[in-house]
Amino acid sequence: MLIIKTYHDVPSVLDNGKPIRIFVIAPNVPGYPQAKFPGVVCFSEIYQVTGPVERFAGQIASHGYIVACPSTYHEFEGPEPIPYDTEGTDRGNNYKIEKTVAAYDEDATLAIDLLCSLSNCNGRIAATGMCLGGHLAFRAAFDHRVQASVCFFATDIHSATLGKGKNDDSLVRVRKGDMTGKGELVMIFGKQDTHVPREGRDVIRKELEDANVITSFLEVQAQHAFIRDESSKGRWDAALTRSLFSFMMEVFERTVGRDLGSRDGALKPVEHVC
């Protein structure tokens, strides 16, 4: 599908009414002005909405989804992308632990609210993100409106070090059951990712399984940032990215791309008689 790009400046309560810019990429089907589509919140890395993030979001939109990309660090600077260099990396990492977890959650709520308010959105919402954005997509799954979250190499979940004070409650909330019985979750990690080592991945997997969260947990032969097609420091794997993008779209198509009605209790294995 063709796509169109725009943005909305939405006031933030926690930032004293200052706006967060949310970029929106949507399908454009000429001749069908009443067409409605599911929505996806796409959370970025520590560099805000860069070229790779916009291209990733654009591909999702071209499959028939309205994609909202929040400017994560609106409290500290404008919506422009932060450079993929040493200074930009340091700046983004500093912002990551200066911003409060409550502010991250408000951004997610505002992005979901925006999608639900759009006349061309049918109100069925999913989320995705990479790196920092993977963690934010994970937290978005606490919102009952989010029916699927696909998280690429989500950082800081295992160590509970997101946000100001480096003491987030993501796994605590999972343990309390805040994600149980809600949407479907997909966690994707590279086995060579030094940001989330094996021990960290094992912690996340165990907490999700113990809480009976509907989860697919994928570990692939890749490093951190392997889906970034620019300034990836030799880590970009285009073929693997394509395969996992298709996996993500199958999840979105099944969970928000089709209206199957409410879930009837827990998933049960299907018995086949030969």
C-alpha positions in Angstrom: 0.0 0.0 0.0 1.0 3.6 -0.4 1.7 5.5 2.8 1.5 9.1 4.0 3.4 10.7 6.8 2.3 13.4 9.3 2.7 14.3 12.9 0.7 15.4 15.9 1.9 17.5 18.8 0.1 16.2 21.9 0.3 18.0 25.3 2.1 16.0 28.1 0.7 16.4 31.6 3.9 15.3 33.3 5.9 17.7 31.2 3.7 20.7 32.3 1.7 20.7 29.1 4.7 20.8 26.7 3.9 18.7 23.7 5.3 15.4 22.6 5.6 15.0 18.9 4.1 11.8 17.6 4.9 10.9 14.0 2.1 9.0 12.2 2.6 6.9 9.1 -0.6 5.6 7.6 -1.8 3.6 4.6 -3.2 5.7 1.7 -5.8 3.9 -0.4 -7.0 6.3 -3.1 -10.8 6.1 -3.6 -11.5 4.7 -0.1 -11.8 7.7 2.2 -13.7 5.7 4.9 -11.1 2.9 5.2 -10.1 2.0 8.7 -6.9 0.2 9.9 -5.5 -1.2 13.1 -2.9 0.9 14.9 0.7 0.1 16.0 2.8 2.1 18.4 6.5 1.9 17.3 8.9 2.9 20.0 12.4 4.0 19.0 15.9 3.4 20.2 17.7 6.0 22.3 18.2 8.1 19.2 14.5 9.0 18.7 12.8 8.6 15.4 15.7 8.1 13.0 15.8 7.0 9.4 15.9 3.3 10.3 13.0 3.6 12.7 10.9 5.6 10.2 11.6 3.0 7.4 10.7 0.2 9.8 7.5 1.9 10.7 6.8 2.7 7.1 7.0 -1.0 6.2 4.5 -1.8 8.8 2.2 0.9 7.6 2.4 -0.3 4.0 0.9 -3.6 5.2 -2.2 -1.8 6.3 -1.5 -0.4 9.8 -1.5 3.2 11.2 1.9 3.5 12.9 2.5 6.1 15.7 6.2 6.9 16.5 6.6 9.0 19.7 9.5 11.3 20.2 10.9 9.8 23.3 13.0 12.6 24.7 10.6 15.5 24.3 11.4 16.6 27.9 15.0 17.4 26.9 15.0 18.4 23.2 13.1 18.7 20.0 11.8 15.7 17.9 14.8 15.6 15.6 16.8 12.3 15.5 19.9 12.1 17.6 23.0 11.2 15.6 24.4 7.7 15.6 27.8 8.8 16.9 29.6 8.8 20.2 28.1 12.1 21.4 24.6 11.1 20.3 24.9 7.7 22.0 26.1 9.3 25.3 23.3 11.9 25.1 20.6 9.3 24.5 21.9 7.0 27.3 21.9 9.9 29.7 18.4 10.9 28.8 17.3 7.3 29.2 18.1 7.3 32.9 17.1 10.9 33.5 13.5 10.4 32.3 11.1 8.9 34.8 9.3 5.6 34.2 6.0 7.4 34.7 6.9 9.7 31.8 7.7 6.8 29.6 4.3 5.3 30.4 2.5 8.6 29.7 4.1 8.7 26.3 2.8 5.2 25.5 -0.7 6.2 26.8 -0.7 9.4 24.7 0.3 7.5 21.6 -2.4 4.8 22.1 -4.9 7.5 22.8 -4.0 9.3 19.6 -4.3 6.2 17.5 -7.7 5.5 19.0 -8.9 9.0 18.2 -8.0 8.9 14.6 -10.9 8.6 12.2 -9.0 6.0 10.1 -8.1 3.8 13.0 -10.4 1.0 14.1 -9.1 0.9 17.7 -7.3 -2.4 17.5 -3.8 -1.6 18.8 -0.4 -3.4 18.8 3.1 -2.2 19.7 6.7 -2.8 18.7 10.1 -1.3 19.4 13.8 -1.9 19.5 16.4 -1.5 22.2 15.0 1.1 24.6 11.9 0.9 22.4 11.7 -2.8 23.0 11.4 -2.3 26.7 8.7 0.4 26.1 6.8 -1.9 23.8 7.0 -4.5 26.7 5.5 -2.0 29.1 2.9 -1.0 26.6 1.6 -4.6 27.0 0.3 -3.6 30.5 -2.3 -1.5 28.7 -5.4 -3.6 28.1 -5.9 -1.9 24.7 -2.7 -3.4 23.4 -3.4 -6.8 21.9 0.1 -7.7 20.8 3.6 -6.5 21.5 6.7 -7.5 19.6 9.9 -6.5 21.4 13.2 -6.5 19.6 16.3 -6.8 21.8 14.6 -5.0 24.7 17.2 -3.5 27.1 17.1 -3.1 30.9 14.2 -5.4 31.6 16.3 -8.1 33.2 18.3 -5.6 35.3 15.3 -3.3 36.2 17.4 -0.2 35.3 15.2 1.8 33.1 14.5 5.4 34.0 15.4 7.9 36.7 16.9 6.1 39.7 17.5 3.0 37.5 14.8 1.1 39.3 11.9 0.2 37.0 9.1 -2.2 38.0 8.6 -4.0 34.7 9.2 -7.5 36.0 7.7 -6.7 39.3 4.4 -5.9 37.5 4.7 -9.1 35.5 5.1 -11.0 38.8 2.0 -9.3 40.1 0.0 -10.5 37.1 -0.4 -7.1 35.4 0.4 -8.7 32.0 -1.5 -12.0 32.6 -4.6 -12.5 30.5 -4.0 -9.5 28.3 -2.3 -9.4 24.8 0.2 -11.6 23.2 3.9 -10.9 23.7 6.9 -11.7 21.5 10.5 -11.3 22.8 13.3 -11.4 20.2 16.9 -11.4 21.2 20.3 -12.0 19.5 22.3 -14.6 21.3 25.4 -12.5 20.9 23.8 -9.4 22.4 26.1 -8.1 25.1 23.3 -5.8 26.4 21.1 -8.7 27.4 23.3 -11.7 28.2 22.0 -15.2 28.5 21.4 -14.9 32.2 19.3 -11.8 31.6 17.3 -13.5 28.9 16.7 -16.5 31.2 15.3 -14.2 33.9 12.9 -12.6 31.5 11.7 -15.9 30.1 11.1 -17.4 33.5 9.2 -14.4 34.9 6.9 -14.4 31.8 6.3 -18.2 31.9 5.7 -18.2 35.7 3.1 -15.5 35.2 1.4 -17.4 32.4 1.9 -14.5 29.9 1.2 -15.6 26.3 4.7 -15.3 25.0 6.9 -16.4 22.1 10.5 -16.1 23.0 13.0 -16.1 20.1 16.7 -16.2 20.4 18.6 -15.9 17.1 22.2 -15.8 15.9 22.6 -12.0 16.0 24.1 -9.1 17.9 22.4 -6.1 19.4 20.7 -3.7 16.9 20.8 -6.3 14.1 17.7 -4.8 12.5 19.1 -1.3 12.1 20.0 -0.7 8.5 22.2 2.3 9.2 25.2 2.9 11.4 24.8 -0.6 12.9 28.6 -1.0 13.4 28.5 -4.1 11.2 25.7 -5.8 13.0 22.8 -5.4 10.5 21.5 -8.7 9.2 19.1 -7.9 6.4 18.0 -11.5 5.8 17.3 -12.2 9.4 15.5 -8.9 9.8 13.2 -9.8 6.9 12.4 -13.1 8.4 11.6 -11.7 11.8 9.6 -8.8 10.3 7.4 -11.5 8.6 7.0 -13.2 12.0 5.9 -9.9 13.5 3.4 -9.2 10.8 1.9 -12.7 11.3 1.4 -11.9 14.9 -0.2 -8.5 14.1 -2.4 -9.9 11.4 -3.7 -12.6 13.7 -4.2 -10.4 16.8 -5.2 -7.0 15.5 -5.5 -7.4 11.8 -8.5 -9.7 12.3 -11.4 -9.2 14.7 -11.9 -12.6 16.3 -13.9 -11.4 19.2 -12.9 -11.9 22.8 -10.6 -14.7 23.9 -12.5 -17.8 25.3 -10.5 -18.7 28.4 -6.9 -20.1 28.3 -5.3 -21.5 25.2 -5.7 -25.2 25.1 -3.8 -27.7 22.9 -5.7 -28.9 19.9 -6.1 -32.7 19.9 -6.0 -34.4 16.5 -7.3 -37.9 15.8 -5.6 -39.8 13.1 
